[in-house]
Amino acid sequence: MLWDDFINSYWRDWRTGDKSKELDRLEDPEWLKSWLTAHGLPAIPADSAQLQELKKLRGCLFDTVREIVDGGTPDGLPERLNPYMAAGPVMRQAALDEEGRMTMTLLPMRADWEQVMAEIAASFASALAEKEESRFRICDNPDCLWVYYDDTRNRSKRYCDDKACGNLMKVRRFRARKKAEQ
C-alpha cells in the first residue's frame, strides 16, 4: 500500500539497533524515483523544501499510527490530512472493464509534489475509512518499528515479517532465557 510504504521509507537497522545505520530513503534520489514509479506516481526530483514537507507528512502519518496502536483516537486528523488532499485535484473518469462493468477512476490532474503528497494522504485516509483500525500495527521489534496492516485471519501478527523480525525476536528471547538459567 502506498501509505505504509511511504511511512517505512525511514529505514532502521532492525538486526542490531545501530542508530548510525539508520537511513532516510527519501533523501536518496534513485530510491525515491524507483518508489514513485512503483506506485504509479510522477518520478520528479524533490528539492530540500519538498523533502522537508514529505518528512513532515511521514511524521504525521507515523504518529497517527502509533496513536491508533496505543489505543487512542487521533485528534484533528481530518484537519491535518485535508490540506494535503486539497492540494492534489483529481478528475473522475468512468470506464467499462473487460467484463463490461462500470468502473470509476480518480486521475491526478497534476504531476508535482503537492499531487504526490495528496495521493499519499488520500491512501492513508482511505485505509482508515475502509479498514479496521485495530489491525494497524507497528512491528514489535523495537529496532524495526515498521508500520503494517495486519491482514491475518486471527489478527495476531506481531512483526512486520515473521522470517526477519519474528525469527530475530525468538532468538533473542531464547538467548535471554538461557542466560537467565545460568
C-alpha positions as CSV (number, residue, x, y, z in Angstrom):
1,M,0.0,0.0,0.0
2,L,1.2,3.5,-0.7
3,W,0.7,4.9,2.8
4,D,2.7,2.2,4.6
5,D,5.5,2.1,2.1
6,F,5.8,5.8,2.5
7,I,6.0,5.7,6.3
8,N,8.5,2.8,6.1
9,S,10.8,4.9,3.9
10,Y,12.7,5.6,7.1
11,W,14.9,2.5,7.5
12,R,16.2,1.3,10.8
13,D,18.8,-1.4,11.4
14,W,16.3,-4.0,12.7
15,R,19.0,-6.5,13.4
16,T,21.3,-4.6,15.7
17,G,19.5,-1.4,16.5
18,D,22.6,0.6,15.5
19,K,21.3,4.1,15.1
20,S,24.3,5.1,12.9
21,K,23.0,2.8,10.2
22,E,19.5,4.4,10.0
23,L,18.7,5.7,6.6
24,D,16.1,8.1,5.3
25,R,15.5,6.8,1.9
26,L,13.5,9.9,0.9
27,E,16.9,11.6,0.6
28,D,18.2,9.0,-1.9
29,P,17.1,10.3,-5.4
30,E,17.4,6.9,-7.0
31,W,15.3,5.2,-4.3
32,L,12.7,7.9,-4.4
33,K,12.4,7.7,-8.2
34,S,12.0,4.0,-8.1
35,W,9.5,4.1,-5.3
36,L,7.4,6.8,-7.1
37,T,7.4,4.8,-10.3
38,A,6.5,1.6,-8.5
39,H,3.4,3.4,-7.1
40,G,2.4,5.0,-10.4
41,L,3.3,8.5,-9.3
42,P,5.3,11.0,-11.3
43,A,9.1,10.4,-10.7
44,I,10.1,14.0,-10.2
45,P,13.1,15.2,-8.3
46,A,12.5,16.8,-4.9
47,D,14.2,20.0,-3.6
48,S,15.0,20.5,0.1
49,A,11.7,22.2,0.9
50,Q,9.7,19.4,-0.7
51,L,11.7,16.8,1.2
52,Q,11.0,18.6,4.4
53,E,7.3,18.6,3.6
54,L,7.4,14.9,2.8
55,K,9.2,14.2,6.1
56,K,6.6,16.3,7.9
57,L,3.8,14.2,6.3
58,R,5.5,11.0,7.1
59,G,5.9,12.0,10.7
60,C,2.2,12.9,10.9
61,L,1.2,9.5,9.5
62,F,3.6,7.6,11.7
63,D,2.4,9.5,14.8
64,T,-1.2,8.7,13.9
65,V,-0.5,5.0,13.5
66,R,1.3,5.0,16.8
67,E,-1.6,6.7,18.5
68,I,-4.0,4.1,17.0
69,V,-1.8,1.2,18.0
70,D,-1.6,2.6,21.6
71,G,-5.4,2.6,21.7
72,G,-6.0,6.3,21.2
73,T,-8.1,8.3,18.8
74,P,-6.1,10.7,16.7
75,D,-7.4,14.2,17.3
76,G,-7.8,16.6,14.4
77,L,-6.7,14.0,11.8
78,P,-9.1,15.3,9.1
79,E,-7.7,18.8,9.7
80,R,-4.2,17.5,9.2
81,L,-4.9,15.4,6.1
82,N,-7.4,17.6,4.2
83,P,-4.9,20.4,3.3
84,Y,-2.6,17.8,1.7
85,M,-5.5,16.2,-0.2
86,A,-7.0,19.6,-1.3
87,A,-3.7,20.5,-3.0
88,G,-4.0,17.5,-5.3
89,P,-7.0,17.8,-7.6
90,V,-8.3,14.7,-9.4
91,M,-10.6,14.1,-12.3
92,R,-13.2,11.4,-12.1
93,Q,-13.3,9.0,-15.1
94,A,-15.9,6.3,-15.8
95,A,-15.0,3.3,-17.9
96,L,-16.0,-0.2,-18.6
97,D,-13.8,-3.1,-17.6
98,E,-13.1,-6.3,-19.6
99,E,-16.4,-7.8,-18.4
100,G,-18.5,-4.8,-19.2
101,R,-18.9,-3.5,-15.7
102,M,-18.7,0.2,-14.9
103,T,-15.5,1.3,-13.1
104,M,-14.6,4.7,-11.6
105,T,-11.1,6.0,-11.6
106,L,-9.7,9.2,-9.9
107,L,-7.0,10.6,-12.2
108,P,-4.5,13.1,-10.8
109,M,-4.6,16.4,-12.6
110,R,-1.0,17.4,-12.0
111,A,2.4,15.9,-11.8
112,D,4.1,17.7,-8.9
113,W,4.9,17.1,-5.2
114,E,1.7,18.5,-3.9
115,Q,-0.1,15.9,-6.0
116,V,2.2,13.1,-4.7
117,M,1.5,14.2,-1.1
118,A,-2.2,14.3,-1.8
119,E,-2.1,10.7,-3.1
120,I,-0.2,9.6,0.0
121,A,-2.6,11.4,2.3
122,A,-5.6,10.0,0.4
123,S,-4.2,6.5,0.6
124,F,-3.9,6.8,4.3
125,A,-7.3,8.4,4.8
126,S,-8.9,5.6,2.6
127,A,-7.2,2.9,4.7
128,L,-8.6,4.4,7.9
129,A,-12.0,4.8,6.3
130,E,-12.2,1.3,4.8
131,K,-10.2,-0.9,7.1
132,E,-10.3,-1.8,10.7
133,E,-8.2,0.5,12.8
134,S,-7.5,-2.4,15.3
135,R,-5.4,-4.0,12.6
136,F,-2.9,-1.2,12.1
137,R,0.4,-2.3,13.6
138,I,3.9,-1.2,14.4
139,C,6.4,-4.1,14.4
140,D,7.1,-5.4,18.0
141,N,10.9,-5.4,17.3
142,P,11.9,-2.1,19.0
143,D,14.8,-1.8,16.5
144,C,12.5,-2.0,13.5
145,L,9.3,0.0,14.1
146,W,7.9,-0.7,10.6
147,V,4.2,0.1,10.1
148,Y,1.9,-2.5,8.5
149,Y,-1.7,-3.6,8.3
150,D,-2.4,-7.0,9.9
151,D,-4.5,-8.9,7.4
152,T,-4.2,-12.3,9.2
153,R,-7.4,-14.1,10.0
154,N,-6.8,-14.2,13.8
155,R,-5.3,-10.7,14.0
156,S,-2.2,-11.9,15.8
157,K,0.6,-10.7,13.6
158,R,3.3,-9.0,15.8
159,Y,6.1,-8.5,13.4
160,C,6.4,-6.8,10.0
161,D,8.0,-10.1,8.7
162,D,8.0,-13.4,10.6
163,K,11.1,-14.6,8.8
164,A,13.1,-11.5,9.7
165,C,12.0,-9.7,12.8
166,G,9.9,-12.6,14.1
167,N,12.8,-15.0,14.0
168,L,15.2,-12.5,15.4
169,M,13.0,-11.8,18.4
170,K,12.5,-15.5,19.0
171,V,16.3,-16.0,19.1
172,R,16.7,-13.0,21.5
173,R,14.0,-14.4,23.8
174,F,15.7,-17.9,23.7
175,R,19.1,-16.5,24.5
176,A,17.7,-14.4,27.3
177,R,16.1,-17.5,28.9
178,K,19.3,-19.5,28.5
179,K,21.3,-16.7,30.1
180,A,18.8,-16.4,33.0
181,E,19.1,-20.1,33.6
182,Q,22.8,-19.9,34.2
